[in-house]
């Protein structure tokens, strides 16, 4: 618990508006991907092909949509940012793995790697000063 408090203190002392905008953009990308997966059943079937033989592959696909949708919203507003980002990690690793198991799409691979790096950054950095987490912390 002390590590998280130290990370929060460091993040609040070194916060920048640009980092908060990057957090919001990351949340928007995840939210839009969640909506895209909800509305595009053909794309979901195409994504499911490499995971058909993997045990638990269908459970992973059912986890994907709500995690992107809710996690994206939480990251946008900066509420439970670290937890929402941690919930995205298995999905992003799955997106990277899909490119190697299925059809290689360099655009999707690059987007997945960029989202992975941003997600890992916000797991360490936290939500920043312009977030609901910070507002709630200051209300105490």
C-alpha positions, 0 to 999 in steps of 0.5 A: 500500500505504501508503494501506491501512496508513493506513486500517487505523491510522485504523480501528483507532483509531476502531473501535466495536462498533456498526460491527462489528455493522453489518458483520456485519449487512451480511454476513448480508444478503448471505449470505441473499440468496445463499441466496435466489437459490440456492433460488428459481429463479423469482426468478432467472429474473425477475432474468435478464429485463432482462439477456438482451440485454446481452452477458455478462448470464448470466455476471453472473448466475452470478457473483452467487450465489457472490459473495453467498454467500462474500462474505457469510461473509467480511464476517461474520467480517471476513476479507478484508473489503475484497476481499469488499466490492469483489466485491459492488460490480458485483452491487449496481450490477446490483441497482440497474440491474435496478430501472430496466431491469425492473420498479421495486420500491422496496423492493429499490431502497432495500435495494440503495442501503443495501447499496451505501452500507454496502459502500462504507463498509467498503471504506474503513473495513475490517473493524474491531477485532472481526474475523479480519483484526485478530486475524491482524494482531495475531498477527504 
